[in-house]
Amino acid sequence: MMLSLAMAGCPPTSNETTMLSSAPLTKEALFGKGHLFYGQLQFDSAKVYLTQAVRRDSLYADPIVDLAALHYDLAMQNNTGASEAAGLLRLSRDYYDRADKLGWQDSELLERLCDISVRLDDQPSFLRYAKKNAKKYPYDRQYSNLGLAYVEAGEYQEGIKFLKSAIEKFPNSTYIGSYYRQLGRAYYKVDRHQTAERTFYDGLKAVDTKLMELERLASPSSVFQERLRDDKIGMLVILKGLHQLYKDGEKLANVEKQLKELGYTK
């Protein structure tokens, strides 16, 4: 069955009609069958039942959420081409957006909407969902996403203001490197190079402090450490460009040494 046959709004095919002929007529039963097929990774069959459940009741959030997740899973498959994946991601975002408007309470929903927007290179959409996510869940990860969204969308002054508040609010967060990295990028983008340089060096100190704290733990999280190192590399790379631009050989040599120690060779 082609992937597009069971999309919302399309009439059922003869094969779908055959499948549905013995199915219970209630929307709950249709969702139940679709959800079961989805759990078994039988995506085509799942789409038939879930789509019919939504046709019975366009405000029925459960099958809408399943359809959103299903299209996302299809887009992430290794054998999905770039163009097809983009189309599936747009469908997934449409379904997630519908669920959000229906008041679906799930902290991961807005995270997924942000993720899809980034994958589609849709910065205005990313910023819109990141703002909503940070407002609804005002935690360090959501602040990190929103700081990135401001910079990626080119709203540098708003980003500067927001990221400075994030550093004050979450000084001990494992996202501290992200805050400084994006703040420095924002200053760099508005040609405040000296302020960007100071921000990056403050960020490097904050990252090193946090990494040392994590190393003292019995079982430090490699995920946190990897993210902090990535942010450290990101800051060092821009500092390298600044020191090359202003021909500061001593600082350039120090930055290049740190990048080499971190395994960065580009």
Backbone as JSON, one array per atom type, in Angstrom:
{
  "sequence": "MMLSLAMAGCPPTSNETTMLSSAPLTKEALFGKGHLFYGQLQFDSAKVYLTQAVRRDSLYADPIVDLAALHYDLAMQNNTGASEAAGLLRLSRDYYDRADKLGWQDSELLERLCDISVRLDDQPSFLRYAKKNAKKYPYDRQYSNLGLAYVEAGEYQEGIKFLKSAIEKFPNSTYIGSYYRQLGRAYYKVDRHQTAERTFYDGLKAVDTKLMELERLASPSSVFQERLRDDKIGMLVILKGLHQLYKDGEKLANVEKQLKELGYTK",
  "N": [[0.85, -1.19, 0.0], [0.6, 2.2, -0.87], [2.19, 4.95, 0.82], [0.69, 7.28, 0.94], [-2.0, 6.69, 0.79], [-3.71, 6.42, 2.98], [-4.01, 8.88, 4.14], [-5.37, 11.6, 6.06], [-8.53, 12.77, 5.02], [-8.61, 11.55, 2.55], [-10.58, 9.33, 0.57], [-11.39, 5.95, 1.54], [-9.62, 3.17, 0.13], [-10.4, 0.28, -1.97], [-9.15, -1.92, -0.78], [-8.83, -0.96, 1.81], [-11.48, -0.64, 2.53], [-12.29, -3.29, 2.59], [-10.76, -4.19, 4.75], [-11.96, -2.7, 6.77], [-14.53, -3.55, 6.85], [-15.25, -5.52, 8.62], [-14.71, -4.34, 10.96], [-15.46, -2.96, 14.2], [-17.83, -0.28, 14.65], [-17.46, 1.87, 16.32], [-15.65, 4.8, 17.29], [-13.76, 4.45, 19.27], [-13.17, 1.73, 19.15], [-12.06, 1.58, 16.61], [-9.8, 3.17, 16.98], [-8.53, 1.6, 18.92], [-7.84, -0.73, 17.47], [-6.18, 0.4, 15.52], [-4.16, 1.46, 17.14], [-3.12, -0.87, 18.22], [-2.12, -2.15, 15.9], [-0.18, -0.25, 15.26], [1.56, -0.48, 17.41], [2.57, -2.94, 16.78], [4.11, -2.32, 14.66], [2.92, -2.36, 12.19], [2.41, -0.35, 9.99], [0.87, 0.53, 7.73], [-1.65, -0.74, 8.04], [-2.28, 0.28, 10.55], [-2.58, 3.01, 9.97], [-4.92, 2.99, 8.43], [-7.02, 2.33, 10.26], [-6.64, 4.26, 12.31], [-6.95, 6.65, 10.88], [-9.62, 6.4, 10.09], [-10.83, 6.53, 12.59], [-10.36, 9.18, 13.26], [-11.81, 10.4, 11.24], [-14.35, 9.76, 12.07], [-14.52, 11.3, 14.35], [-13.31, 14.34, 14.5], [-12.19, 15.65, 16.61], [-11.07, 13.86, 18.26], [-8.49, 13.1, 20.13], [-6.63, 11.02, 20.69], [-6.18, 9.1, 18.44], [-5.18, 11.01, 16.67], [-2.76, 11.81, 17.82], [-1.4, 9.37, 17.68], [-1.24, 9.1, 14.88], [0.39, 11.25, 14.31], [2.81, 10.49, 15.58], [3.29, 8.12, 14.18], [3.72, 8.96, 11.48], [6.02, 10.43, 11.92], [7.78, 8.39, 12.73], [7.91, 6.9, 10.35], [9.16, 8.78, 8.72], [11.68, 8.81, 9.82], [12.83, 6.44, 9.13], [15.5, 4.53, 7.71], [15.4, 3.94, 5.0], [13.91, 5.89, 3.82], [13.53, 8.44, 1.5], [14.87, 11.81, 1.1], [13.01, 13.79, 0.21], [10.55, 12.48, 0.49], [10.66, 12.0, 3.23], [10.55, 14.61, 4.24], [7.95, 15.33, 3.51], [6.49, 13.5, 5.07], [7.24, 14.36, 7.6], [6.05, 16.88, 7.63], [3.36, 16.15, 7.61], [3.3, 14.8, 10.06], [3.85, 16.94, 11.79], [1.56, 18.5, 11.33], [-0.43, 16.86, 12.45], [0.47, 16.69, 15.14], [0.26, 19.38, 15.79], [-2.48, 19.74, 15.62], [-3.26, 18.12, 17.78], [-2.1, 19.55, 19.87], [-3.59, 21.93, 19.75], [-5.97, 20.9, 20.56], [-5.56, 20.61, 23.19], [-3.99, 18.57, 24.18], [-2.27, 16.98, 26.74], [0.93, 16.59, 27.16], [4.25, 16.51, 27.81], [6.17, 15.91, 25.95], [5.14, 16.53, 23.49], [5.41, 19.22, 22.53], [8.17, 19.29, 22.45], [8.63, 17.49, 20.38], [7.43, 18.86, 18.27], [9.17, 21.03, 18.08], [11.5, 19.68, 17.36], [10.79, 18.58, 14.84], [10.4, 20.93, 13.38], [13.0, 21.94, 13.32], [14.25, 19.93, 11.84], [12.98, 20.33, 9.43], [14.04, 22.69, 8.76], [12.7, 25.01, 9.41], [12.71, 27.81, 10.75], [11.07, 29.99, 11.85], [8.84, 28.5, 12.71], [10.06, 26.78, 14.54], [10.87, 28.66, 16.48], [8.37, 29.6, 17.32], [7.15, 27.31, 18.5], [9.09, 26.7, 20.42], [8.97, 28.91, 22.1], [6.41, 28.55, 23.17], [6.77, 26.13, 24.46], [8.74, 26.72, 26.4], [7.34, 28.51, 27.94], [5.27, 26.95, 28.93], [6.63, 24.87, 30.14], [8.88, 25.82, 32.09], [11.81, 25.13, 32.22], [15.33, 24.12, 32.34], [16.15, 22.75, 29.94], [14.17, 23.47, 28.09], [14.62, 26.2, 28.04], [17.11, 26.23, 26.88], [16.52, 25.31, 24.29], [14.87, 27.42, 23.41], [16.61, 29.59, 23.49], [18.41, 28.84, 21.47], [16.6, 28.84, 19.35], [15.88, 31.56, 19.11], [18.32, 32.66, 18.18], [18.76, 31.21, 15.8], [16.58, 32.06, 14.35], [17.25, 34.62, 13.86], [16.61, 36.63, 15.63], [18.26, 38.41, 17.35], [18.64, 40.39, 19.41], [16.49, 39.92, 21.16], [17.18, 37.35, 21.77], [19.63, 37.7, 23.12], [18.83, 39.06, 25.45], [17.14, 37.09, 26.55], [18.85, 34.84, 26.87], [20.75, 35.77, 28.68], [19.15, 35.95, 30.92], [18.61, 33.26, 31.24], [21.09, 32.21, 31.98], [21.37, 33.4, 34.48], [19.21, 32.26, 35.79], [19.61, 29.49, 35.67], [22.3, 28.67, 36.67], [23.76, 26.4, 37.35], [23.11, 24.44, 35.6], [23.3, 21.64, 33.32], [23.03, 22.53, 30.82], [24.39, 24.85, 30.62], [26.55, 25.44, 28.98], [25.33, 25.62, 26.48], [23.76, 27.92, 26.8], [25.71, 29.98, 27.04], [27.09, 29.59, 24.66], [25.16, 30.17, 22.64], [24.53, 32.76, 23.37], [26.96, 34.08, 22.95], [27.12, 33.67, 20.18], [24.97, 35.26, 19.37], [25.83, 37.85, 20.1], [28.04, 37.97, 18.41], [26.78, 37.93, 15.92], [25.63, 40.44, 15.81], [27.77, 42.0, 15.5], [29.2, 42.62, 17.8], [31.94, 41.97, 18.67], [33.98, 41.94, 20.65], [32.5, 41.67, 22.98], [31.32, 39.24, 22.43], [33.6, 37.61, 22.44], [34.41, 37.79, 25.17], [32.15, 36.63, 26.31], [32.27, 34.0, 25.31], [34.66, 33.11, 26.51], [33.94, 33.25, 29.21], [31.99, 31.33, 29.08], [33.49, 29.03, 28.48], [34.87, 28.67, 30.89], [32.69, 28.16, 32.59], [31.75, 25.77, 31.51], [33.96, 24.05, 31.87], [34.03, 24.01, 34.66], [31.59, 22.75, 35.21], [32.0, 20.28, 33.97], [34.05, 19.25, 35.58], [32.63, 18.98, 37.96], [30.84, 16.97, 37.22], [32.61, 14.88, 36.74], [33.34, 14.19, 39.28], [31.25, 12.77, 40.22], [29.95, 9.51, 41.04], [28.86, 7.99, 38.97], [29.0, 9.54, 36.3], [26.99, 11.25, 33.86], [27.27, 10.39, 30.55], [25.92, 11.57, 28.48], [25.38, 14.2, 29.33], [28.02, 15.1, 29.61], [28.98, 14.85, 26.99], [27.36, 16.7, 25.64], [28.17, 19.09, 26.87], [30.86, 19.16, 26.07], [30.51, 19.37, 23.31], [29.37, 21.93, 23.15], [31.5, 23.38, 24.13], [33.42, 22.98, 22.12], [32.06, 24.26, 20.03], [32.12, 26.93, 20.91], [34.88, 27.39, 20.98], [35.56, 27.14, 18.29], [34.39, 29.41, 17.07], [35.78, 31.36, 18.49], [38.33, 30.83, 17.5], [38.04, 31.74, 14.87], [37.63, 34.47, 15.4], [40.09, 35.2, 16.56], [41.78, 34.73, 14.46], [40.79, 36.64, 12.7], [41.44, 39.05, 14.01], [44.11, 38.75, 14.25], [45.45, 37.67, 16.53], [47.87, 36.01, 17.68], [48.78, 34.56, 19.99], [46.46, 33.96, 21.51], [45.11, 32.53, 19.54], [46.75, 30.28, 19.18], [46.4, 29.04, 21.65], [43.67, 28.44, 21.61], [43.57, 26.69, 19.42], [45.1, 24.61, 20.44], [43.43, 23.67, 22.51], [41.25, 22.77, 21.01], [42.45, 20.69, 19.6], [43.05, 18.97, 21.7], [40.49, 18.21, 22.35], [39.88, 16.63, 20.27], [39.04, 17.74, 17.92], [39.4, 18.31, 14.55], [38.9, 19.79, 12.24]],
  "CA": [[0.0, 0.0, 0.0], [1.39, 3.42, -0.91], [2.11, 5.66, 2.08], [-0.23, 8.42, 0.91], [-3.38, 6.28, 0.57], [-4.55, 6.51, 4.16], [-3.92, 10.2, 4.75], [-6.67, 12.19, 6.42], [-9.2, 13.49, 3.96], [-8.71, 10.72, 1.35], [-11.56, 8.25, 0.71], [-10.75, 4.64, 1.67], [-9.52, 2.36, -1.07], [-11.14, -0.99, -1.88], [-8.48, -2.75, 0.22], [-9.16, -0.42, 3.13], [-12.89, -0.95, 2.78], [-12.34, -4.69, 2.98], [-10.23, -4.29, 6.11], [-12.84, -2.05, 7.73], [-15.89, -4.09, 6.78], [-15.54, -6.32, 9.8], [-14.29, -3.6, 12.15], [-16.52, -2.29, 14.96], [-18.09, 1.04, 14.1], [-17.18, 2.96, 17.25], [-14.34, 5.44, 17.11], [-12.84, 3.87, 20.25], [-12.72, 0.44, 18.65], [-11.17, 1.86, 15.49], [-8.53, 3.61, 17.56], [-7.9, 0.46, 19.58], [-7.23, -1.57, 16.45], [-5.07, 1.15, 14.93], [-3.09, 1.55, 18.13], [-2.52, -2.2, 18.3], [-1.3, -2.34, 14.7], [0.97, 0.65, 15.36], [2.47, -1.11, 18.35], [3.18, -4.07, 16.09], [4.83, -1.73, 13.53], [2.19, -2.57, 10.93], [2.06, 1.06, 9.81], [-0.21, 0.73, 6.76], [-2.92, -1.13, 8.68], [-2.54, 1.23, 11.63], [-3.08, 4.26, 9.4], [-6.31, 2.8, 7.99], [-7.93, 2.4, 11.4], [-6.49, 5.54, 13.0], [-7.55, 7.69, 10.05], [-11.07, 6.26, 10.17], [-11.24, 7.02, 13.91], [-10.36, 10.65, 13.19], [-12.94, 10.8, 10.39], [-15.57, 9.68, 12.89], [-14.53, 12.4, 15.31], [-12.12, 15.14, 14.21], [-11.67, 16.17, 17.87], [-10.61, 12.7, 19.04], [-7.05, 13.37, 20.15], [-5.77, 9.83, 20.78], [-5.68, 8.66, 17.14], [-4.42, 12.1, 16.06], [-1.4, 11.71, 18.36], [-0.79, 8.18, 17.09], [-0.91, 9.4, 13.48], [1.55, 12.15, 14.34], [3.99, 9.69, 15.9], [3.48, 7.16, 13.1], [4.35, 9.62, 10.34], [7.38, 10.76, 12.32], [8.56, 7.15, 12.68], [8.14, 6.6, 8.94], [10.13, 9.74, 8.19], [13.0, 8.53, 10.38], [13.36, 5.17, 8.64], [16.71, 4.7, 6.91], [15.15, 3.81, 3.55], [13.04, 6.98, 3.39], [14.24, 9.5, 0.79], [14.79, 13.13, 1.73], [11.77, 14.47, -0.16], [9.45, 11.76, 1.14], [10.78, 12.23, 4.68], [10.06, 15.97, 4.52], [6.5, 15.28, 3.43], [6.0, 12.78, 6.25], [7.44, 15.23, 8.76], [5.02, 17.93, 7.61], [2.12, 15.52, 8.07], [3.45, 14.57, 11.49], [3.7, 18.23, 12.48], [0.15, 18.89, 11.25], [-1.18, 16.08, 13.44], [0.87, 17.14, 16.48], [-0.29, 20.71, 15.99], [-3.91, 19.54, 15.91], [-3.36, 17.61, 19.15], [-1.77, 20.66, 20.76], [-4.74, 22.84, 19.77], [-7.04, 20.21, 21.3], [-5.22, 20.61, 24.61], [-3.34, 17.32, 24.57], [-1.3, 17.24, 27.79], [2.09, 15.71, 27.05], [5.42, 17.38, 27.76], [6.99, 15.58, 24.79], [4.51, 16.97, 22.25], [6.04, 20.44, 22.06], [9.54, 18.93, 22.11], [8.61, 16.87, 19.06], [7.14, 19.92, 17.3], [10.43, 21.76, 17.9], [12.42, 18.8, 16.63], [10.36, 18.5, 13.45], [10.65, 22.23, 12.76], [14.44, 22.01, 13.05], [14.55, 19.0, 10.74], [12.45, 20.94, 8.21], [14.72, 23.98, 8.6], [11.65, 26.02, 9.51], [13.09, 28.54, 11.95], [9.93, 30.66, 12.51], [8.04, 27.49, 13.4], [10.86, 26.36, 15.69], [10.79, 29.7, 17.5], [7.01, 29.64, 17.84], [6.92, 26.18, 19.41], [10.03, 26.79, 21.54], [8.4, 29.89, 23.04], [5.28, 27.94, 23.87], [7.3, 25.07, 25.32], [9.4, 27.33, 27.55], [6.31, 29.13, 28.78], [4.5, 25.9, 29.59], [7.56, 24.08, 30.95], [10.01, 26.75, 32.22], [12.95, 24.4, 32.75], [16.58, 24.45, 31.67], [16.2, 22.24, 28.57], [13.29, 24.3, 27.27], [15.29, 27.49, 27.88], [18.18, 26.01, 25.91], [15.9, 25.27, 22.96], [14.38, 28.73, 23.03], [17.77, 30.42, 23.19], [18.86, 28.45, 20.14], [15.57, 29.24, 18.37], [16.02, 33.0, 18.89], [19.5, 32.93, 17.36], [18.55, 30.64, 14.47], [15.57, 32.87, 13.67], [17.8, 35.96, 13.61], [16.11, 37.61, 16.61], [19.44, 38.41, 18.2], [18.48, 41.2, 20.62], [15.63, 39.17, 22.06], [17.96, 36.2, 22.22], [20.6, 38.16, 24.11], [18.09, 39.31, 26.69], [16.63, 35.83, 27.09], [19.94, 33.95, 27.27], [21.33, 36.31, 29.91], [18.24, 35.55, 32.01], [18.76, 31.81, 31.42], [22.33, 32.0, 32.75], [21.09, 33.79, 35.86], [18.2, 31.37, 36.37], [20.09, 28.11, 35.74], [23.77, 28.73, 36.62], [24.35, 25.07, 37.57], [22.51, 23.5, 34.67], [24.17, 21.0, 32.33], [22.83, 23.28, 29.58], [25.06, 26.14, 30.77], [27.36, 25.66, 27.79], [24.44, 26.05, 25.4], [23.37, 29.31, 27.03], [26.84, 30.85, 26.7], [27.41, 29.44, 23.23], [24.19, 30.91, 21.83], [24.66, 34.19, 23.71], [28.12, 34.55, 22.21], [26.75, 33.73, 18.76], [24.09, 36.42, 19.16], [26.69, 39.04, 20.12], [28.86, 37.92, 17.19], [25.93, 38.25, 14.77], [25.35, 41.88, 15.77], [29.09, 42.64, 15.38], [29.78, 42.97, 19.09], [32.93, 40.91, 18.71], [34.68, 41.9, 21.94], [31.56, 41.1, 23.95], [31.2, 37.81, 22.08], [34.82, 36.94, 22.93], [34.31, 37.67, 26.63], [31.08, 35.68, 26.61], [32.76, 32.65, 25.04], [35.63, 32.7, 27.53], [33.16, 32.97, 30.42], [31.32, 30.06, 28.84], [34.47, 27.95, 28.6], [35.09, 28.47, 32.33], [31.5, 27.54, 33.16], [31.71, 24.38, 31.03], [35.01, 23.29, 32.55], [33.59, 23.82, 36.04], [30.53, 21.75, 35.22], [32.6, 18.99, 33.64], [34.75, 18.78, 36.77], [31.6, 18.54, 38.9], [30.32, 15.69, 36.75], [33.66, 13.87, 36.89], [33.4, 13.79, 40.68], [30.15, 11.86, 40.5], [30.3, 8.09, 40.92], [28.47, 7.56, 37.62], [28.65, 10.75, 35.54], [26.23, 11.0, 32.64], [28.03, 10.65, 29.33], [25.11, 12.46, 27.65], [25.65, 15.56, 29.79], [29.42, 15.42, 29.3], [29.12, 15.02, 25.54], [26.73, 17.96, 25.26], [29.03, 20.18, 27.32], [32.04, 19.2, 25.2], [30.08, 19.91, 22.0], [29.23, 23.38, 23.28], [32.85, 23.92, 24.29], [34.01, 23.0, 20.78], [31.38, 25.31, 19.27], [32.63, 28.24, 21.33], [36.29, 27.49, 20.58], [35.63, 27.32, 16.84], [34.13, 30.83, 16.76], [36.92, 32.11, 19.01], [39.43, 30.67, 16.55], [37.79, 32.68, 13.77], [37.85, 35.84, 15.88], [41.52, 35.44, 16.76], [42.36, 34.83, 13.12], [40.37, 37.92, 12.14], [42.16, 40.15, 14.65], [45.53, 38.39, 14.23], [45.96, 37.48, 17.89], [48.53, 34.72, 17.56], [48.87, 33.83, 21.26], [45.15, 33.4, 21.82], [44.81, 31.56, 18.5], [47.49, 29.05, 19.47], [45.78, 28.41, 22.81], [42.39, 27.86, 21.17], [43.86, 25.52, 18.56], [45.57, 23.55, 21.34], [42.26, 23.09, 23.19], [40.47, 22.02, 20.01], [43.17, 19.45, 19.33], [42.86, 18.1, 22.88], [39.11, 17.71, 22.3], [39.74, 15.76, 19.1], [38.45, 18.47, 16.77], [40.48, 18.42, 13.55], [38.49, 20.51, 11.02]],
  "C": [[0.87, 1.23, 0.0], [1.15, 4.21, 0.37], [1.03, 6.71, 2.09], [-1.69, 7.99, 0.92], [-4.27, 6.51, 1.78], [-4.48, 7.86, 4.84], [-5.32, 10.76, 5.01], [-7.23, 12.96, 5.26], [-9.35, 12.69, 2.69], [-9.75, 9.64, 1.56], [-10.86, 6.92, 0.81], [-10.72, 3.91, 0.35], [-10.32, 1.08, -0.89], [-10.51, -1.91, -0.85], [-8.81, -2.28, 1.63], [-10.6, -0.74, 3.5], [-13.05, -2.4, 3.23], [-11.86, -4.87, 4.4], [-11.23, -3.78, 7.14], [-14.23, -2.69, 7.79], [-16.25, -4.89, 8.01], [-15.17, -5.59, 11.09], [-15.5, -3.01, 12.87], [-16.65, -0.84, 14.5], [-17.75, 2.18, 15.06], [-15.78, 3.53, 17.02], [-13.32, 4.84, 18.07], [-12.29, 2.54, 19.77], [-11.76, 0.62, 17.47], [-9.8, 2.3, 16.0], [-7.79, 2.44, 18.2], [-7.18, -0.45, 18.59], [-6.01, -0.87, 15.84], [-3.88, 1.23, 15.86], [-2.36, 0.22, 18.26], [-1.62, -2.46, 17.09], [-0.05, -1.47, 14.75], [2.02, 0.06, 16.29], [3.21, -2.29, 17.75], [3.97, -3.63, 14.86], [4.21, -2.07, 12.18], [1.58, -1.21, 10.55], [0.89, 1.27, 8.84], [-1.57, 0.4, 7.38], [-3.28, -0.15, 9.79], [-3.13, 2.52, 11.07], [-4.53, 4.15, 8.96], [-7.25, 3.01, 9.15], [-7.85, 3.74, 12.12], [-7.13, 6.67, 12.21], [-9.07, 7.62, 10.1], [-11.6, 6.76, 11.52], [-11.32, 8.54, 13.92], [-11.5, 11.14, 12.31], [-14.25, 10.71, 11.16], [-15.68, 10.85, 13.84], [-13.23, 13.19, 15.14], [-11.49, 15.74, 15.47], [-11.15, 15.07, 18.78], [-9.08, 12.7, 19.02], [-6.18, 12.12, 20.1], [-5.29, 9.33, 19.42], [-4.89, 9.74, 16.41], [-2.96, 12.04, 16.52], [-0.68, 10.49, 17.78], [-0.39, 8.41, 15.63], [0.29, 10.33, 13.39], [2.83, 11.35, 14.57], [4.32, 8.71, 14.79], [4.18, 7.79, 11.9], [5.78, 10.05, 10.67], [8.28, 9.52, 12.23], [8.88, 6.76, 11.24], [9.2, 7.51, 8.34], [11.55, 9.41, 8.64], [13.59, 7.21, 9.9], [14.51, 5.41, 7.66], [16.45, 4.67, 5.41], [14.22, 4.88, 3.01], [13.87, 8.08, 2.73], [14.0, 10.85, 1.42], [13.47, 13.83, 1.45], [10.58, 13.81, 0.52], [9.46, 11.99, 2.64], [10.25, 13.61, 5.05], [8.54, 16.01, 4.48], [5.88, 14.59, 4.63], [6.15, 13.64, 7.51], [6.4, 16.35, 8.8], [3.67, 17.36, 8.06], [2.16, 15.28, 9.58], [3.25, 15.86, 12.27], [2.25, 18.71, 12.45], [-0.68, 18.16, 12.3], [-0.82, 16.51, 14.86], [0.28, 18.52, 16.79], [-1.78, 20.64, 16.31], [-4.1, 19.06, 17.35], [-3.08, 18.71, 20.16], [-2.95, 21.61, 20.88], [-5.92, 22.22, 20.52], [-6.74, 20.11, 22.79], [-4.58, 19.33, 25.1], [-2.22, 17.6, 25.56], [-0.18, 16.21, 27.74], [3.31, 16.6, 26.88], [6.28, 17.11, 26.53], [6.41, 16.14, 23.49], [5.2, 18.22, 21.69], [7.52, 20.21, 21.73], [9.6, 18.35, 20.7], [8.32, 17.92, 17.98], [8.39, 20.77, 17.04], [11.4, 20.95, 17.05], [12.07, 18.74, 15.15], [10.65, 19.81, 12.72], [12.12, 22.4, 12.43], [14.8, 21.13, 11.87], [14.05, 19.56, 9.4], [13.11, 22.29, 7.9], [13.72, 25.13, 8.57], [11.87, 26.79, 10.81], [11.94, 29.31, 12.61], [9.06, 29.68, 13.29], [8.76, 27.01, 14.65], [10.74, 27.37, 16.81], [9.41, 29.73, 18.14], [6.76, 28.51, 18.86], [7.86, 26.22, 20.61], [9.55, 27.81, 22.57], [7.28, 29.27, 23.86], [5.75, 26.89, 24.86], [7.94, 25.65, 26.58], [8.41, 28.0, 28.49], [5.55, 28.08, 29.58], [5.37, 25.08, 30.54], [8.85, 24.89, 31.12], [11.23, 26.12, 32.89], [14.18, 24.63, 31.88], [16.65, 23.95, 30.23], [15.36, 23.1, 27.64], [13.91, 25.69, 27.03], [16.43, 27.36, 26.86], [17.63, 26.01, 24.49], [15.46, 26.65, 22.5], [15.54, 29.69, 22.72], [18.32, 30.13, 21.8], [17.89, 28.95, 19.07], [15.66, 30.74, 18.07], [17.17, 33.3, 17.93], [19.3, 32.42, 15.94], [17.54, 31.45, 13.67], [16.06, 34.29, 13.39], [17.28, 37.03, 14.55], [17.16, 37.76, 17.7], [19.26, 39.21, 19.48], [17.58, 40.52, 21.64], [16.37, 37.96, 22.62], [18.97, 36.57, 23.29], [19.93, 38.36, 25.46], [17.67, 38.01, 27.35], [17.76, 34.96, 27.62], [20.66, 34.46, 28.51], [20.46, 35.93, 31.11], [18.36, 34.06, 32.29], [20.0, 31.5, 32.26], [22.12, 32.33, 34.21], [20.16, 32.79, 36.54], [18.73, 29.95, 36.58], [21.62, 28.07, 35.7], [24.45, 27.37, 36.77], [23.81, 24.01, 36.62], [23.56, 22.86, 33.76], [23.98, 21.63, 30.95], [23.56, 24.63, 29.61], [25.93, 26.46, 29.56], [26.55, 26.15, 26.62], [24.06, 27.51, 25.57], [24.49, 30.26, 26.6], [27.17, 30.78, 25.21], [26.46, 30.26, 22.37], [24.24, 32.41, 22.13], [25.85, 34.79, 22.95], [27.84, 34.65, 20.72], [25.89, 34.96, 18.46], [24.91, 37.71, 19.15], [27.53, 39.1, 18.84], [28.04, 38.37, 15.98], [25.61, 39.74, 14.67], [26.66, 42.68, 15.84], [29.63, 43.18, 16.7], [30.85, 41.93, 19.41], [33.66, 40.81, 20.05], [33.78, 41.3, 23.02], [31.35, 39.61, 23.7], [32.4, 37.05, 22.62], [34.76, 36.74, 24.43], [33.27, 36.63, 27.03], [31.56, 34.24, 26.41], [33.77, 32.21, 26.1], [34.95, 32.45, 28.88], [32.47, 31.61, 30.28], [32.26, 28.88, 28.97], [34.76, 27.64, 30.07], [33.91, 27.74, 32.96], [31.41, 26.07, 32.75], [32.75, 23.54, 31.74], [34.64, 23.02, 34.01], [32.54, 22.73, 36.13], [31.08, 20.37, 34.9], [33.34, 18.41, 34.83], [33.76, 18.28, 37.83], [31.07, 17.16, 38.51], [31.34, 14.57, 36.93], [33.73, 13.35, 38.32], [32.27, 12.85, 41.07], [30.58, 10.42, 40.29], [30.0, 7.58, 39.52], [28.05, 8.78, 36.82], [27.91, 10.39, 34.25], [27.05, 11.36, 31.42], [27.27, 11.6, 28.4], [25.38, 13.91, 28.04], [27.07, 15.98, 29.41], [29.61, 15.68, 27.8], [28.52, 16.34, 25.09], [27.61, 19.14, 25.67], [30.28, 20.29, 26.45], [31.69, 19.75, 23.82], [29.96, 21.43, 22.06], [30.6, 24.05, 23.44], [33.54, 24.02, 22.93], [33.39, 24.12, 19.95], [31.88, 26.7, 19.62], [34.07, 28.44, 20.87], [36.43, 27.74, 19.08], [35.4, 28.78, 16.46], [35.26, 31.7, 17.3], [38.12, 32.0, 18.08], [39.27, 31.64, 15.38], [38.03, 34.12, 14.18], [39.33, 36.15, 16.03], [42.26, 35.49, 15.43], [42.04, 36.19, 12.5], [41.2, 39.07, 12.69], [43.64, 39.85, 14.85], [46.16, 38.35, 15.63], [46.58, 36.08, 17.98], [48.56, 33.9, 18.85], [47.54, 33.18, 21.62], [44.77, 32.32, 20.8], [45.49, 30.24, 18.78], [46.86, 28.3, 20.64], [44.46, 27.74, 22.43], [42.62, 26.61, 20.32], [44.34, 24.34, 19.39], [44.39, 22.87, 22.03], [41.41, 22.28, 22.23], [41.13, 20.68, 19.7], [43.0, 18.47, 20.48], [41.47, 17.49, 22.92], [38.86, 16.84, 21.09], [39.12, 16.41, 17.9], [39.56, 18.77, 15.78], [40.1, 19.22, 12.32], [39.21, 21.85, 10.93]]
}
